[in-house]
Amino acid sequence: MTALGKILVFVNFIFAVVTAAFIIVVFATRTNWKAEYERVKNQAQVASASLQTEMDQHRKDVEDKEKRVKEVEKERDVARTEVNQQKVISAKLSDELTDARKVTGSGTTTVDAINKEMNRVKEEREQLVKEREGLRGQVVTLSDEKNEQRKLKVDAEGKVKTLLERNTRLLDQVSELNRQVALYKQGGGTPAASPTETASAPKGGPSIRGTVVSSESSGLTTVSVGSDAGVSTGDILQVSRLDPNKPLYLGTIQIRAARAKEAVGQFTAATKNGIKPGDEVSTSILGENR
C-alpha cells in the first residue's frame, strides 16, 4: 500500500469517528427535550385541575353564606311583624282598660284582672323585644361573616389570578417545547434558552443573588433580597443548594410580596429535595456559568 493510500485510510477513520460523535450528541439532546416536555405538560394539567377545584369550592361557600343571611333576615322580619302585632294588641287592651274604668268606676276586681292581663302582655312584649335583639345580634354576626367571606373572596381571586398567570406561562413553555421538538424532528434548529429560565429574571435589572431566610410547610418562603435589589411581585427566582460535594437545583420561587430588604414567594419544587434556610436564590441557575 502506498503512502497516499495509508493517508486516505487514516482520514476515512477520523471522519467515521467524528460522524459517530455527532450522532450520539443529537440522540442525547432529543431525549432530554422530550423528558422536559412531558414534565412541563404534567405541571400545566395539575395547575389547571387545582384552579378549577378551588374556584368551585369558593363559589359554593359564598352561595351557602348568602343563603343563610337571607334566612336570618326572613326570621328577623317575622319577629318584627309579631312585635308590631303585640304593640297593636297592647294599645287595644289599654283602650279597653280605660273604657272599663269609666264604666265600673271603683270596680277593683275587674281593674285588677285587667292589670294582670296588661302585665302579662307587657312581659310577652318584653320577651319578644329580647328575641328581636337576639336576632339583630345574629344578623350583625352574619354580616361580619359575610364581610369576612368577601375578604376571602378577594384573596381567592388574587390566588386564582396568580394560578392563571402561572398556567399561562406553563402553556407558553409547552408551546415553545413543542416548537423546538418539531425543529429537532425535522433535523434543524439549535437549542434555545429554556422558557423557565427566560421568564425567571426580573426585566431590566442586573443579576440578583440572595439566600432563603425561612420556609413553611405550605411552600411559602422568605428570601433575603427585596425591592432594593430589584425584586418585584411576579418575579421568579431559581433556588439551588451549592454543596461542594453535590450541587443541587431545587426549583423556583414566585414572588408574591416584596419589601425593601426581603421578599415572600411560593416555592415550587423541581426535585424531591426540600428547601431549607441558607439555600441560594438567584435570577438564573447558580453554577451554570462557572
ChimeraX commands (.cxc) that place a marker at each C-alpha (Angstrom):
marker #1 position 0.00,0.00,0.00 radius 0.5
marker #1 position 1.36,3.40,-0.94 radius 0.5
marker #1 position 1.75,6.34,1.47 radius 0.5
marker #1 position -1.22,8.11,-0.18 radius 0.5
marker #1 position -3.42,5.07,0.41 radius 0.5
marker #1 position -2.45,4.95,4.08 radius 0.5
marker #1 position -3.26,8.64,4.48 radius 0.5
marker #1 position -6.70,8.17,2.89 radius 0.5
marker #1 position -7.46,5.21,5.17 radius 0.5
marker #1 position -6.50,7.28,8.27 radius 0.5
marker #1 position -8.58,10.28,7.12 radius 0.5
marker #1 position -11.57,8.00,6.50 radius 0.5
marker #1 position -11.20,6.55,10.03 radius 0.5
marker #1 position -11.16,10.06,11.62 radius 0.5
marker #1 position -14.26,11.09,9.63 radius 0.5
marker #1 position -16.15,7.98,10.83 radius 0.5
marker #1 position -15.30,8.74,14.49 radius 0.5
marker #1 position -16.47,12.40,14.21 radius 0.5
marker #1 position -19.71,11.33,12.50 radius 0.5
marker #1 position -20.47,8.82,15.30 radius 0.5
marker #1 position -19.87,11.51,17.94 radius 0.5
marker #1 position -22.34,13.88,16.25 radius 0.5
marker #1 position -24.98,11.13,16.08 radius 0.5
marker #1 position -24.62,10.43,19.83 radius 0.5
marker #1 position -24.92,14.15,20.72 radius 0.5
marker #1 position -28.09,14.57,18.62 radius 0.5
marker #1 position -29.71,11.49,20.19 radius 0.5
marker #1 position -28.95,12.64,23.77 radius 0.5
marker #1 position -30.30,16.13,23.06 radius 0.5
marker #1 position -33.60,14.79,21.67 radius 0.5
marker #1 position -34.08,12.54,24.71 radius 0.5
marker #1 position -33.58,15.45,27.18 radius 0.5
marker #1 position -36.07,17.73,25.40 radius 0.5
marker #1 position -38.72,15.01,25.33 radius 0.5
marker #1 position -38.46,14.42,29.11 radius 0.5
marker #1 position -38.69,18.19,29.81 radius 0.5
marker #1 position -41.73,18.45,27.54 radius 0.5
marker #1 position -43.57,15.70,29.44 radius 0.5
marker #1 position -42.73,17.27,32.84 radius 0.5
marker #1 position -43.97,20.74,31.89 radius 0.5
marker #1 position -47.12,19.30,30.30 radius 0.5
marker #1 position -47.97,17.42,33.52 radius 0.5
marker #1 position -47.43,20.59,35.59 radius 0.5
marker #1 position -49.83,22.51,33.36 radius 0.5
marker #1 position -52.53,19.85,33.73 radius 0.5
marker #1 position -52.16,19.71,37.54 radius 0.5
marker #1 position -52.31,23.53,37.83 radius 0.5
marker #1 position -55.49,23.69,35.70 radius 0.5
marker #1 position -57.24,21.00,37.80 radius 0.5
marker #1 position -56.24,22.68,41.08 radius 0.5
marker #1 position -57.50,26.06,39.87 radius 0.5
marker #1 position -60.92,24.68,38.86 radius 0.5
marker #1 position -61.36,22.85,42.20 radius 0.5
marker #1 position -60.55,25.94,44.26 radius 0.5
marker #1 position -62.90,28.16,42.23 radius 0.5
marker #1 position -65.81,25.66,42.60 radius 0.5
marker #1 position -65.31,25.34,46.37 radius 0.5
marker #1 position -65.17,29.11,46.89 radius 0.5
marker #1 position -68.32,29.65,44.80 radius 0.5
marker #1 position -70.18,27.06,46.89 radius 0.5
marker #1 position -69.09,28.67,50.20 radius 0.5
marker #1 position -70.27,32.12,49.09 radius 0.5
marker #1 position -73.66,30.76,47.97 radius 0.5
marker #1 position -74.17,28.97,51.33 radius 0.5
marker #1 position -73.38,32.15,53.29 radius 0.5
marker #1 position -75.73,34.28,51.23 radius 0.5
marker #1 position -78.50,31.70,51.66 radius 0.5
marker #1 position -78.05,31.71,55.45 radius 0.5
marker #1 position -78.13,35.52,55.59 radius 0.5
marker #1 position -81.42,35.56,53.66 radius 0.5
marker #1 position -82.94,33.01,56.07 radius 0.5
marker #1 position -81.97,35.04,59.15 radius 0.5
marker #1 position -83.27,38.26,57.57 radius 0.5
marker #1 position -86.56,36.50,56.90 radius 0.5
marker #1 position -86.76,35.33,60.55 radius 0.5
marker #1 position -85.99,38.89,61.68 radius 0.5
marker #1 position -88.85,40.25,59.55 radius 0.5
marker #1 position -91.26,37.68,61.03 radius 0.5
marker #1 position -90.22,38.63,64.58 radius 0.5
marker #1 position -90.62,42.31,63.79 radius 0.5
marker #1 position -94.13,41.66,62.48 radius 0.5
marker #1 position -95.04,39.80,65.67 radius 0.5
marker #1 position -93.71,42.64,67.83 radius 0.5
marker #1 position -95.82,45.15,65.89 radius 0.5
marker #1 position -98.89,42.96,66.34 radius 0.5
marker #1 position -98.26,42.77,70.08 radius 0.5
marker #1 position -97.96,46.55,70.20 radius 0.5
marker #1 position -101.35,46.83,68.50 radius 0.5
marker #1 position -102.86,44.33,70.96 radius 0.5
marker #1 position -101.31,46.22,73.91 radius 0.5
marker #1 position -102.74,49.50,72.70 radius 0.5
marker #1 position -106.13,47.89,72.23 radius 0.5
marker #1 position -106.06,46.43,75.75 radius 0.5
marker #1 position -105.05,49.80,77.16 radius 0.5
marker #1 position -108.05,51.40,75.47 radius 0.5
marker #1 position -110.30,48.65,76.82 radius 0.5
marker #1 position -108.88,49.20,80.31 radius 0.5
marker #1 position -109.65,52.90,80.10 radius 0.5
marker #1 position -113.20,52.18,78.97 radius 0.5
marker #1 position -113.65,49.60,81.78 radius 0.5
marker #1 position -112.52,52.11,84.40 radius 0.5
marker #1 position -115.07,54.59,83.12 radius 0.5
marker #1 position -117.83,52.00,83.24 radius 0.5
marker #1 position -117.08,50.25,86.53 radius 0.5
marker #1 position -115.78,53.24,88.43 radius 0.5
marker #1 position -114.37,51.58,91.55 radius 0.5
marker #1 position -114.71,48.00,90.27 radius 0.5
marker #1 position -111.49,46.84,91.86 radius 0.5
marker #1 position -111.81,43.21,90.81 radius 0.5
marker #1 position -112.22,43.99,87.12 radius 0.5
marker #1 position -109.38,46.51,87.20 radius 0.5
marker #1 position -107.03,44.03,88.90 radius 0.5
marker #1 position -107.80,41.41,86.28 radius 0.5
marker #1 position -107.17,43.88,83.51 radius 0.5
marker #1 position -103.92,44.98,85.18 radius 0.5
marker #1 position -102.77,41.38,85.36 radius 0.5
marker #1 position -103.59,40.89,81.71 radius 0.5
marker #1 position -101.73,44.09,80.89 radius 0.5
marker #1 position -98.70,42.90,82.85 radius 0.5
marker #1 position -98.80,39.57,81.04 radius 0.5
marker #1 position -98.95,41.28,77.67 radius 0.5
marker #1 position -96.13,43.59,78.75 radius 0.5
marker #1 position -93.95,40.61,79.72 radius 0.5
marker #1 position -94.68,38.93,76.41 radius 0.5
marker #1 position -93.76,42.12,74.58 radius 0.5
marker #1 position -90.50,42.42,76.53 radius 0.5
marker #1 position -89.71,38.78,75.68 radius 0.5
marker #1 position -90.35,39.49,72.01 radius 0.5
marker #1 position -88.11,42.56,72.24 radius 0.5
marker #1 position -85.33,40.41,73.69 radius 0.5
marker #1 position -85.79,37.85,70.91 radius 0.5
marker #1 position -85.69,40.65,68.36 radius 0.5
marker #1 position -82.42,41.94,69.86 radius 0.5
marker #1 position -81.02,38.42,69.70 radius 0.5
marker #1 position -81.97,38.19,66.03 radius 0.5
marker #1 position -80.32,41.56,65.44 radius 0.5
marker #1 position -77.15,40.20,67.02 radius 0.5
marker #1 position -77.30,37.19,64.71 radius 0.5
marker #1 position -77.76,39.49,61.72 radius 0.5
marker #1 position -74.72,41.53,62.79 radius 0.5
marker #1 position -72.68,38.34,63.23 radius 0.5
marker #1 position -73.72,37.04,59.83 radius 0.5
marker #1 position -72.96,40.43,58.32 radius 0.5
marker #1 position -69.44,40.26,59.78 radius 0.5
marker #1 position -69.07,36.73,58.44 radius 0.5
marker #1 position -70.24,37.94,55.04 radius 0.5
marker #1 position -67.64,40.71,55.08 radius 0.5
marker #1 position -65.00,38.14,56.03 radius 0.5
marker #1 position -66.13,35.96,53.14 radius 0.5
marker #1 position -65.79,38.95,50.85 radius 0.5
marker #1 position -62.22,39.42,52.04 radius 0.5
marker #1 position -61.58,35.72,51.49 radius 0.5
marker #1 position -63.11,36.07,48.04 radius 0.5
marker #1 position -60.70,38.90,47.21 radius 0.5
marker #1 position -57.77,36.80,48.45 radius 0.5
marker #1 position -59.04,33.81,46.48 radius 0.5
marker #1 position -59.37,35.93,43.35 radius 0.5
marker #1 position -55.75,37.02,43.83 radius 0.5
marker #1 position -54.69,33.39,44.13 radius 0.5
marker #1 position -56.78,32.49,41.09 radius 0.5
marker #1 position -55.12,35.29,39.12 radius 0.5
marker #1 position -51.68,34.02,40.18 radius 0.5
marker #1 position -52.61,30.46,39.18 radius 0.5
marker #1 position -53.95,31.67,35.83 radius 0.5
marker #1 position -50.72,33.56,35.15 radius 0.5
marker #1 position -48.69,30.52,36.11 radius 0.5
marker #1 position -50.88,28.30,33.94 radius 0.5
marker #1 position -50.40,30.69,31.02 radius 0.5
marker #1 position -46.63,30.59,31.47 radius 0.5
marker #1 position -46.68,26.79,31.60 radius 0.5
marker #1 position -48.75,26.63,28.43 radius 0.5
marker #1 position -46.28,29.00,26.76 radius 0.5
marker #1 position -43.46,26.70,27.84 radius 0.5
marker #1 position -45.29,23.70,26.40 radius 0.5
marker #1 position -45.80,25.54,23.11 radius 0.5
marker #1 position -42.11,26.51,22.99 radius 0.5
marker #1 position -41.03,22.95,23.73 radius 0.5
marker #1 position -43.40,21.65,21.04 radius 0.5
marker #1 position -41.83,24.04,18.56 radius 0.5
marker #1 position -38.29,23.01,19.48 radius 0.5
marker #1 position -39.16,19.29,19.39 radius 0.5
marker #1 position -40.63,19.82,15.92 radius 0.5
marker #1 position -37.39,21.51,14.82 radius 0.5
marker #1 position -35.31,18.60,16.09 radius 0.5
marker #1 position -37.60,16.08,14.36 radius 0.5
marker #1 position -37.06,17.97,11.10 radius 0.5
marker #1 position -33.30,17.81,11.69 radius 0.5
marker #1 position -32.84,21.58,12.02 radius 0.5
marker #1 position -32.67,24.30,14.71 radius 0.5
marker #1 position -30.36,24.82,17.61 radius 0.5
marker #1 position -31.13,24.56,21.35 radius 0.5
marker #1 position -32.83,27.68,22.66 radius 0.5
marker #1 position -32.90,29.01,26.19 radius 0.5
marker #1 position -35.44,27.31,28.44 radius 0.5
marker #1 position -38.72,29.34,28.79 radius 0.5
marker #1 position -38.48,28.88,32.55 radius 0.5
marker #1 position -35.04,30.49,32.66 radius 0.5
marker #1 position -36.10,33.24,30.27 radius 0.5
marker #1 position -39.05,34.24,32.49 radius 0.5
marker #1 position -37.18,33.90,35.75 radius 0.5
marker #1 position -35.10,37.08,35.79 radius 0.5
marker #1 position -36.72,40.46,36.63 radius 0.5
marker #1 position -36.89,42.57,33.50 radius 0.5
marker #1 position -34.39,45.34,33.02 radius 0.5
marker #1 position -32.30,44.59,36.13 radius 0.5
marker #1 position -28.89,43.11,36.95 radius 0.5
marker #1 position -28.35,39.58,38.18 radius 0.5
marker #1 position -29.83,39.11,41.69 radius 0.5
marker #1 position -28.49,36.70,44.33 radius 0.5
marker #1 position -29.59,36.00,47.89 radius 0.5
marker #1 position -30.45,33.24,50.34 radius 0.5
marker #1 position -33.52,31.54,51.81 radius 0.5
marker #1 position -34.36,33.01,55.24 radius 0.5
marker #1 position -37.26,30.71,56.16 radius 0.5
marker #1 position -39.72,28.29,54.56 radius 0.5
marker #1 position -43.09,26.92,55.70 radius 0.5
marker #1 position -44.60,23.51,55.00 radius 0.5
marker #1 position -47.10,25.16,52.62 radius 0.5
marker #1 position -44.18,26.32,50.43 radius 0.5
marker #1 position -44.39,29.99,51.47 radius 0.5
marker #1 position -40.75,31.14,51.54 radius 0.5
marker #1 position -38.94,34.31,52.69 radius 0.5
marker #1 position -35.72,35.35,50.88 radius 0.5
marker #1 position -33.02,37.88,51.83 radius 0.5
marker #1 position -33.40,40.13,48.75 radius 0.5
marker #1 position -36.21,42.62,48.17 radius 0.5
marker #1 position -37.25,45.65,46.16 radius 0.5
marker #1 position -33.95,47.44,46.90 radius 0.5
marker #1 position -32.21,44.71,44.87 radius 0.5
marker #1 position -34.73,44.92,42.02 radius 0.5
marker #1 position -37.14,42.14,43.10 radius 0.5
marker #1 position -40.83,42.80,42.45 radius 0.5
marker #1 position -44.13,40.92,42.66 radius 0.5
marker #1 position -44.45,38.24,39.97 radius 0.5
marker #1 position -40.69,37.67,39.54 radius 0.5
marker #1 position -39.42,34.09,39.55 radius 0.5
marker #1 position -36.16,33.22,41.33 radius 0.5
marker #1 position -34.19,30.00,40.87 radius 0.5
marker #1 position -33.27,28.00,44.02 radius 0.5
marker #1 position -30.03,25.98,44.28 radius 0.5
marker #1 position -28.03,24.27,47.01 radius 0.5
marker #1 position -24.30,24.82,46.40 radius 0.5
marker #1 position -22.99,21.74,48.18 radius 0.5
marker #1 position -19.28,21.29,47.21 radius 0.5
marker #1 position -19.79,17.54,47.00 radius 0.5
marker #1 position -23.19,17.52,45.28 radius 0.5
marker #1 position -24.67,20.81,43.96 radius 0.5
marker #1 position -28.47,20.62,43.56 radius 0.5
marker #1 position -31.09,22.57,41.62 radius 0.5
marker #1 position -34.19,22.67,43.88 radius 0.5
marker #1 position -36.86,24.62,41.96 radius 0.5
marker #1 position -38.31,28.13,41.70 radius 0.5
marker #1 position -39.87,30.81,43.95 radius 0.5
marker #1 position -42.58,33.08,42.50 radius 0.5
marker #1 position -42.55,36.39,44.41 radius 0.5
marker #1 position -45.92,37.40,45.90 radius 0.5
marker #1 position -44.84,40.39,48.02 radius 0.5
marker #1 position -41.59,42.38,48.02 radius 0.5
marker #1 position -40.33,44.68,50.77 radius 0.5
marker #1 position -37.14,46.75,50.84 radius 0.5
marker #1 position -34.79,44.10,52.26 radius 0.5
marker #1 position -36.73,40.86,51.80 radius 0.5
marker #1 position -39.46,39.23,49.75 radius 0.5
marker #1 position -42.01,36.44,50.20 radius 0.5
marker #1 position -42.97,33.95,47.50 radius 0.5
marker #1 position -44.35,30.47,46.74 radius 0.5
marker #1 position -41.76,27.70,46.32 radius 0.5
marker #1 position -42.32,25.12,43.56 radius 0.5
marker #1 position -40.08,22.07,43.88 radius 0.5
marker #1 position -38.32,20.65,40.84 radius 0.5
marker #1 position -36.98,17.58,42.70 radius 0.5
marker #1 position -37.77,15.59,45.84 radius 0.5
marker #1 position -35.15,17.57,47.78 radius 0.5
marker #1 position -36.83,20.09,50.12 radius 0.5
marker #1 position -35.86,23.73,50.59 radius 0.5
marker #1 position -34.19,25.00,53.78 radius 0.5
marker #1 position -32.67,28.25,55.16 radius 0.5
marker #1 position -29.31,29.05,53.60 radius 0.5
marker #1 position -30.14,27.74,50.12 radius 0.5
marker #1 position -29.12,30.11,47.33 radius 0.5
marker #1 position -31.65,32.10,45.23 radius 0.5
marker #1 position -30.85,33.97,42.02 radius 0.5
marker #1 position -32.25,35.10,38.69 radius 0.5
marker #1 position -30.52,32.13,36.98 radius 0.5
marker #1 position -29.50,28.61,37.99 radius 0.5
marker #1 position -26.32,29.00,40.08 radius 0.5
marker #1 position -23.32,27.11,38.81 radius 0.5
marker #1 position -24.27,27.16,35.12 radius 0.5
marker #1 position -21.73,29.85,34.16 radius 0.5
marker #1 position -18.89,28.61,36.31 radius 0.5
marker link #1:1,2 radius 0.2
marker link #1:2,3 radius 0.2
marker link #1:3,4 radius 0.2
marker link #1:4,5 radius 0.2
marker link #1:5,6 radius 0.2
marker link #1:6,7 radius 0.2
marker link #1:7,8 radius 0.2
marker link #1:8,9 radius 0.2
marker link #1:9,10 radius 0.2
marker link #1:10,11 radius 0.2
marker link #1:11,12 radius 0.2
marker link #1:12,13 radius 0.2
marker link #1:13,14 radius 0.2
marker link #1:14,15 radius 0.2
marker link #1:15,16 radius 0.2
marker link #1:16,17 radius 0.2
marker link #1:17,18 radius 0.2
marker link #1:18,19 radius 0.2
marker link #1:19,20 radius 0.2
marker link #1:20,21 radius 0.2
marker link #1:21,22 radius 0.2
marker link #1:22,23 radius 0.2
marker link #1:23,24 radius 0.2
marker link #1:24,25 radius 0.2
marker link #1:25,26 radius 0.2
marker link #1:26,27 radius 0.2
marker link #1:27,28 radius 0.2
marker link #1:28,29 radius 0.2
marker link #1:29,30 radius 0.2
marker link #1:30,31 radius 0.2
marker link #1:31,32 radius 0.2
marker link #1:32,33 radius 0.2
marker link #1:33,34 radius 0.2
marker link #1:34,35 radius 0.2
marker link #1:35,36 radius 0.2
marker link #1:36,37 radius 0.2
marker link #1:37,38 radius 0.2
marker link #1:38,39 radius 0.2
marker link #1:39,40 radius 0.2
marker link #1:40,41 radius 0.2
marker link #1:41,42 radius 0.2
marker link #1:42,43 radius 0.2
marker link #1:43,44 radius 0.2
marker link #1:44,45 radius 0.2
marker link #1:45,46 radius 0.2
marker link #1:46,47 radius 0.2
marker link #1:47,48 radius 0.2
marker link #1:48,49 radius 0.2
marker link #1:49,50 radius 0.2
marker link #1:50,51 radius 0.2
marker link #1:51,52 radius 0.2
marker link #1:52,53 radius 0.2
marker link #1:53,54 radius 0.2
marker link #1:54,55 radius 0.2
marker link #1:55,56 radius 0.2
marker link #1:56,57 radius 0.2
marker link #1:57,58 radius 0.2
marker link #1:58,59 radius 0.2
marker link #1:59,60 radius 0.2
marker link #1:60,61 radius 0.2
marker link #1:61,62 radius 0.2
marker link #1:62,63 radius 0.2
marker link #1:63,64 radius 0.2
marker link #1:64,65 radius 0.2
marker link #1:65,66 radius 0.2
marker link #1:66,67 radius 0.2
marker link #1:67,68 radius 0.2
marker link #1:68,69 radius 0.2
marker link #1:69,70 radius 0.2
marker link #1:70,71 radius 0.2
marker link #1:71,72 radius 0.2
marker link #1:72,73 radius 0.2
marker link #1:73,74 radius 0.2
marker link #1:74,75 radius 0.2
marker link #1:75,76 radius 0.2
marker link #1:76,77 radius 0.2
marker link #1:77,78 radius 0.2
marker link #1:78,79 radius 0.2
marker link #1:79,80 radius 0.2
marker link #1:80,81 radius 0.2
marker link #1:81,82 radius 0.2
marker link #1:82,83 radius 0.2
marker link #1:83,84 radius 0.2
marker link #1:84,85 radius 0.2
marker link #1:85,86 radius 0.2
marker link #1:86,87 radius 0.2
marker link #1:87,88 radius 0.2
marker link #1:88,89 radius 0.2
marker link #1:89,90 radius 0.2
marker link #1:90,91 radius 0.2
marker link #1:91,92 radius 0.2
marker link #1:92,93 radius 0.2
marker link #1:93,94 radius 0.2
marker link #1:94,95 radius 0.2
marker link #1:95,96 radius 0.2
marker link #1:96,97 radius 0.2
marker link #1:97,98 radius 0.2
marker link #1:98,99 radius 0.2
marker link #1:99,100 radius 0.2
marker link #1:100,101 radius 0.2
marker link #1:101,102 radius 0.2
marker link #1:102,103 radius 0.2
marker link #1:103,104 radius 0.2
marker link #1:104,105 radius 0.2
marker link #1:105,106 radius 0.2
marker link #1:106,107 radius 0.2
marker link #1:107,108 radius 0.2
marker link #1:108,109 radius 0.2
marker link #1:109,110 radius 0.2
marker link #1:110,111 radius 0.2
marker link #1:111,112 radius 0.2
marker link #1:112,113 radius 0.2
marker link #1:113,114 radius 0.2
marker link #1:114,115 radius 0.2
marker link #1:115,116 radius 0.2
marker link #1:116,117 radius 0.2
marker link #1:117,118 radius 0.2
marker link #1:118,119 radius 0.2
marker link #1:119,120 radius 0.2
marker link #1:120,121 radius 0.2
marker link #1:121,122 radius 0.2
marker link #1:122,123 radius 0.2
marker link #1:123,124 radius 0.2
marker link #1:124,125 radius 0.2
marker link #1:125,126 radius 0.2
marker link #1:126,127 radius 0.2
marker link #1:127,128 radius 0.2
marker link #1:128,129 radius 0.2
marker link #1:129,130 radius 0.2
marker link #1:130,131 radius 0.2
marker link #1:131,132 radius 0.2
marker link #1:132,133 radius 0.2
marker link #1:133,134 radius 0.2
marker link #1:134,135 radius 0.2
marker link #1:135,136 radius 0.2
marker link #1:136,137 radius 0.2
marker link #1:137,138 radius 0.2
marker link #1:138,139 radius 0.2
marker link #1:139,140 radius 0.2
marker link #1:140,141 radius 0.2
marker link #1:141,142 radius 0.2
marker link #1:142,143 radius 0.2
marker link #1:143,144 radius 0.2
marker link #1:144,145 radius 0.2
marker link #1:145,146 radius 0.2
marker link #1:146,147 radius 0.2
marker link #1:147,148 radius 0.2
marker link #1:148,149 radius 0.2
marker link #1:149,150 radius 0.2
marker link #1:150,151 radius 0.2
marker link #1:151,152 radius 0.2
marker link #1:152,153 radius 0.2
marker link #1:153,154 radius 0.2
marker link #1:154,155 radius 0.2
marker link #1:155,156 radius 0.2
marker link #1:156,157 radius 0.2
marker link #1:157,158 radius 0.2
marker link #1:158,159 radius 0.2
marker link #1:159,160 radius 0.2
marker link #1:160,161 radius 0.2
marker link #1:161,162 radius 0.2
marker link #1:162,163 radius 0.2
marker link #1:163,164 radius 0.2
marker link #1:164,165 radius 0.2
marker link #1:165,166 radius 0.2
marker link #1:166,167 radius 0.2
marker link #1:167,168 radius 0.2
marker link #1:168,169 radius 0.2
marker link #1:169,170 radius 0.2
marker link #1:170,171 radius 0.2
marker link #1:171,172 radius 0.2
marker link #1:172,173 radius 0.2
marker link #1:173,174 radius 0.2
marker link #1:174,175 radius 0.2
marker link #1:175,176 radius 0.2
marker link #1:176,177 radius 0.2
marker link #1:177,178 radius 0.2
marker link #1:178,179 radius 0.2
marker link #1:179,180 radius 0.2
marker link #1:180,181 radius 0.2
marker link #1:181,182 radius 0.2
marker link #1:182,183 radius 0.2
marker link #1:183,184 radius 0.2
marker link #1:184,185 radius 0.2
marker link #1:185,186 radius 0.2
marker link #1:186,187 radius 0.2
marker link #1:187,188 radius 0.2
marker link #1:188,189 radius 0.2
marker link #1:189,190 radius 0.2
marker link #1:190,191 radius 0.2
marker link #1:191,192 radius 0.2
marker link #1:192,193 radius 0.2
marker link #1:193,194 radius 0.2
marker link #1:194,195 radius 0.2
marker link #1:195,196 radius 0.2
marker link #1:196,197 radius 0.2
marker link #1:197,198 radius 0.2
marker link #1:198,199 radius 0.2
marker link #1:199,200 radius 0.2
marker link #1:200,201 radius 0.2
marker link #1:201,202 radius 0.2
marker link #1:202,203 radius 0.2
marker link #1:203,204 radius 0.2
marker link #1:204,205 radius 0.2
marker link #1:205,206 radius 0.2
marker link #1:206,207 radius 0.2
marker link #1:207,208 radius 0.2
marker link #1:208,209 radius 0.2
marker link #1:209,210 radius 0.2
marker link #1:210,211 radius 0.2
marker link #1:211,212 radius 0.2
marker link #1:212,213 radius 0.2
marker link #1:213,214 radius 0.2
marker link #1:214,215 radius 0.2
marker link #1:215,216 radius 0.2
marker link #1:216,217 radius 0.2
marker link #1:217,218 radius 0.2
marker link #1:218,219 radius 0.2
marker link #1:219,220 radius 0.2
marker link #1:220,221 radius 0.2
marker link #1:221,222 radius 0.2
marker link #1:222,223 radius 0.2
marker link #1:223,224 radius 0.2
marker link #1:224,225 radius 0.2
marker link #1:225,226 radius 0.2
marker link #1:226,227 radius 0.2
marker link #1:227,228 radius 0.2
marker link #1:228,229 radius 0.2
marker link #1:229,230 radius 0.2
marker link #1:230,231 radius 0.2
marker link #1:231,232 radius 0.2
marker link #1:232,233 radius 0.2
marker link #1:233,234 radius 0.2
marker link #1:234,235 radius 0.2
marker link #1:235,236 radius 0.2
marker link #1:236,237 radius 0.2
marker link #1:237,238 radius 0.2
marker link #1:238,239 radius 0.2
marker link #1:239,240 radius 0.2
marker link #1:240,241 radius 0.2
marker link #1:241,242 radius 0.2
marker link #1:242,243 radius 0.2
marker link #1:243,244 radius 0.2
marker link #1:244,245 radius 0.2
marker link #1:245,246 radius 0.2
marker link #1:246,247 radius 0.2
marker link #1:247,248 radius 0.2
marker link #1:248,249 radius 0.2
marker link #1:249,250 radius 0.2
marker link #1:250,251 radius 0.2
marker link #1:251,252 radius 0.2
marker link #1:252,253 radius 0.2
marker link #1:253,254 radius 0.2
marker link #1:254,255 radius 0.2
marker link #1:255,256 radius 0.2
marker link #1:256,257 radius 0.2
marker link #1:257,258 radius 0.2
marker link #1:258,259 radius 0.2
marker link #1:259,260 radius 0.2
marker link #1:260,261 radius 0.2
marker link #1:261,262 radius 0.2
marker link #1:262,263 radius 0.2
marker link #1:263,264 radius 0.2
marker link #1:264,265 radius 0.2
marker link #1:265,266 radius 0.2
marker link #1:266,267 radius 0.2
marker link #1:267,268 radius 0.2
marker link #1:268,269 radius 0.2
marker link #1:269,270 radius 0.2
marker link #1:270,271 radius 0.2
marker link #1:271,272 radius 0.2
marker link #1:272,273 radius 0.2
marker link #1:273,274 radius 0.2
marker link #1:274,275 radius 0.2
marker link #1:275,276 radius 0.2
marker link #1:276,277 radius 0.2
marker link #1:277,278 radius 0.2
marker link #1:278,279 radius 0.2
marker link #1:279,280 radius 0.2
marker link #1:280,281 radius 0.2
marker link #1:281,282 radius 0.2
marker link #1:282,283 radius 0.2
marker link #1:283,284 radius 0.2
marker link #1:284,285 radius 0.2
marker link #1:285,286 radius 0.2
marker link #1:286,287 radius 0.2
marker link #1:287,288 radius 0.2
marker link #1:288,289 radius 0.2
marker link #1:289,290 radius 0.2
view
